[in-house]
Amino acid sequence: MMPKKQEMMLLRQEQVGEDIFRLTLQGEVAALPGQFVQVGVAPALDPYLLRPFSVHDCSPDTLTLLYRIAGRGTLLLSRRQPGEMLTVTGPLGRGFPAGKADRAVVVAGGMGAAPLLYLLRFLRAAGKDVAFFYGARTAAGLVLQDSYRSLADEYTAATEDGSAGKKGLVTQFVHPALSGKKADLYACGPLPMLRAVAALAKEAGADCYLSLEARMACGVGACLGCVIRGADGGWRRVCTDGPVFRAEEVFGR
């Protein structure tokens, strides 16, 4: 089935951190946590390619994105004003499952937190006991902490320089949350962090789901611009086979 393409009105554009913006659009996108959309960042055809953004939050009549200015495309997007119309295609990709365990441990690294607010809401609605771990290099990388904290039964923040929360890599503090009650593990962030999370899950015997980040153009698996090599040596398209993968698909058993 072809993904839905529509024009959506920009309702709000807020700067919530250093070069980090939260954008809310009016319209229906029936997304699962972990899925993404492709957005036309400018009213003209320059830049021509749509840009991929994970679904930060979703309701029956709004779609919210969280993004950092990382180049010309996102800079142009940050200048869009309420009332303007944006082209949106999606939802796209494979999202997070609910998991089988009654407990969920969710780990975010930097802007990897973007798709995890909607996941927390989804897990809470499913009756899960949720522990959320949010890490960044500095305090400036921890945004919207109150929003994440409100959806977690347990909340831990960490920064590498100790400027906010605990000092160290966020993965250093996850192990106690996996001891005792069986849990499913979810994560999004830099690849070294995901590798560490996968190792924690393997040690605990927990099912683990990872959302990968990759540059992509088409978003539908045609251009092969976002491929990664899987643990079995085969190629995986992040846009269609992911962006959410089981840990063993990426790092092996």
C-alpha positions in Angstrom: 0.0 0.0 0.0 1.3 3.4 -1.0 2.0 5.8 2.0 -0.4 8.7 2.4 0.7 12.1 1.1 -1.1 15.2 2.4 -0.9 18.9 3.0 -0.9 19.6 6.8 -1.1 23.0 8.4 1.6 24.2 10.8 0.0 25.0 14.2 3.0 25.6 16.4 6.8 25.9 16.1 8.7 26.2 19.4 12.4 26.3 20.1 12.9 23.9 23.0 16.7 23.7 23.2 19.9 24.7 21.5 19.0 24.4 17.8 16.2 22.0 18.8 12.6 22.7 17.7 9.2 21.1 18.3 6.8 21.4 15.4 3.1 20.6 15.6 0.9 20.0 12.5 -2.8 19.7 12.1 -4.1 16.5 10.4 -4.4 12.8 10.9 -1.4 10.5 10.6 -2.2 7.1 12.1 1.3 6.2 13.1 2.8 3.6 15.4 5.6 4.6 17.8 8.9 4.4 16.0 7.5 5.2 12.6 8.5 8.3 10.7 7.2 10.8 8.1 8.8 12.6 5.2 8.3 16.3 5.2 8.7 19.0 2.6 10.8 21.6 4.5 10.3 24.5 2.1 7.3 25.8 0.1 9.3 25.7 -3.1 11.1 22.6 -4.7 14.5 23.6 -3.3 15.5 21.5 -1.6 13.7 18.9 -3.7 13.9 15.9 -1.5 11.6 15.5 1.5 13.3 15.1 4.9 12.6 12.2 7.3 11.5 12.9 10.9 10.4 10.4 13.5 7.0 10.8 15.0 7.6 12.6 18.4 3.9 12.5 19.4 0.6 11.8 17.7 -3.1 12.3 18.3 -6.2 11.8 16.2 -5.8 15.3 14.7 -2.2 16.4 15.3 1.3 15.3 14.5 4.3 16.5 16.5 8.0 16.4 15.4 11.1 17.1 17.4 14.2 18.0 15.4 17.6 19.6 15.6 19.0 22.0 12.9 21.6 19.9 11.2 21.8 21.5 7.7 20.1 23.7 5.2 16.9 21.6 5.1 16.2 21.7 8.8 17.2 25.4 9.0 14.5 26.2 6.4 12.0 24.1 8.3 12.8 26.1 11.5 11.7 29.2 9.7 8.3 28.0 8.7 5.4 29.9 10.4 2.0 28.9 11.8 -0.6 28.8 9.2 1.7 27.6 6.4 1.0 24.2 4.7 3.7 21.5 4.7 3.7 18.3 2.5 3.8 15.2 4.7 4.1 11.6 3.5 3.6 8.7 6.0 3.5 7.0 8.3 6.5 5.0 7.0 8.7 2.2 8.3 8.4 -0.4 11.0 7.6 0.8 14.5 8.0 -0.5 18.0 5.9 -3.5 19.2 4.2 -3.5 22.6 6.4 -6.4 23.8 5.4 -9.3 26.0 6.7 -8.3 29.4 4.8 -6.2 31.9 7.8 -3.9 32.4 9.5 -1.7 29.8 12.9 -0.1 30.0 13.4 2.7 27.5 16.8 4.3 26.8 17.3 7.6 24.9 20.6 9.1 23.8 20.5 12.7 22.7 18.1 13.4 19.8 17.3 9.7 19.9 14.7 10.8 22.5 12.6 12.2 19.6 10.5 9.0 18.9 10.4 7.8 22.5 7.8 10.2 23.9 5.1 8.6 21.8 6.5 5.2 22.7 6.2 6.0 26.4 2.6 7.1 25.9 1.9 3.9 24.0 3.5 1.7 26.7 1.6 3.4 29.5 -1.7 3.0 27.6 -0.8 -0.7 27.4 -0.5 -0.9 31.2 3.3 -1.3 31.3 5.5 -0.4 34.2 7.9 2.0 32.5 11.5 3.0 33.4 13.0 5.8 31.2 16.7 6.6 30.9 17.7 9.8 29.1 21.3 10.6 28.3 23.2 13.3 26.6 26.6 14.8 26.4 25.6 18.0 28.3 22.6 19.4 30.0 21.7 21.3 26.8 21.0 18.0 25.2 18.3 17.0 27.6 15.1 18.7 26.4 11.4 18.4 27.4 12.4 16.5 30.5 9.1 17.2 32.3 7.2 15.6 29.3 9.2 12.4 29.5 9.2 12.2 33.2 5.4 12.5 33.3 5.0 9.3 31.3 7.5 7.2 33.2 7.2 5.3 36.5 11.0 5.7 37.0 13.1 8.4 35.4 16.8 8.8 35.2 18.8 11.5 33.4 22.5 11.4 32.8 25.1 13.6 31.1 28.7 12.7 30.2 30.0 15.9 31.8 27.8 15.7 34.9 26.1 19.1 34.1 22.7 17.5 34.7 21.5 14.3 36.3 24.0 11.5 37.0 27.5 11.8 35.5 28.5 9.2 32.9 27.1 7.3 30.0 23.4 6.6 30.3 23.9 2.9 29.7 25.9 2.7 33.0 22.7 3.2 35.0 20.3 0.8 33.2 21.4 -2.6 34.6 19.5 -2.4 37.9 16.2 -1.7 36.0 16.7 -5.1 34.3 17.3 -7.1 37.4 14.4 -9.0 39.0 11.1 -8.5 37.0 11.3 -9.5 33.3 11.4 -6.5 31.0 11.4 -5.5 27.4 14.2 -3.1 26.4 13.7 -0.2 23.8 16.3 2.3 22.7 17.1 5.0 20.2 20.4 6.9 20.0 24.0 6.8 18.7 25.2 3.4 17.5 27.7 2.8 20.3 24.9 3.4 22.8 22.7 0.9 20.9 25.4 -1.6 21.0 25.7 -1.2 24.8 22.0 -1.5 25.2 21.9 -4.7 23.1 24.7 -6.2 25.3 22.6 -5.3 28.5 19.6 -7.0 26.9 21.5 -10.1 26.0 22.9 -10.4 29.6 19.4 -10.0 31.0 17.7 -12.3 28.5 15.4 -9.4 27.5 13.8 -8.8 24.2 15.4 -5.6 22.8 14.1 -3.2 20.1 16.4 -0.6 18.6 15.5 2.4 16.4 18.3 3.2 14.0 19.1 6.5 12.5 20.3 6.8 8.9 20.3 9.4 6.1 17.6 8.6 3.6 16.1 10.0 0.4 13.0 8.2 -0.8 11.8 6.7 2.5 10.1 3.8 0.7 13.1 1.4 0.0 13.7 2.3 -3.6 16.9 4.3 -3.6 18.9 2.1 -1.2 20.5 5.1 0.3 19.9 4.0 3.9 21.1 0.4 3.9 23.0 -1.1 6.8 24.6 -4.6 7.0 22.7 -6.9 9.3 24.2 -9.4 11.7 23.7 -12.2 9.1 25.8 -10.3 6.5 22.7 -9.3 4.5 21.6 -5.7 3.8 18.7 -4.0 5.5 16.9 -0.9 4.4 16.4 1.3 7.5 13.4 3.0 5.9 11.3 -0.1 5.3 12.9 -3.0 7.2 13.3 -0.6 10.1 13.8 1.9 11.5 13.0 -0.4 14.4 14.9 -3.6 14.5 15.3 -6.4 17.0 18.8 -6.2 18.5 19.9 -9.5 17.2 19.1 -8.4 13.6 21.7 -5.7 14.0 24.3 -7.0 16.5 23.7 -10.8 16.4 22.7 -13.1 19.3 
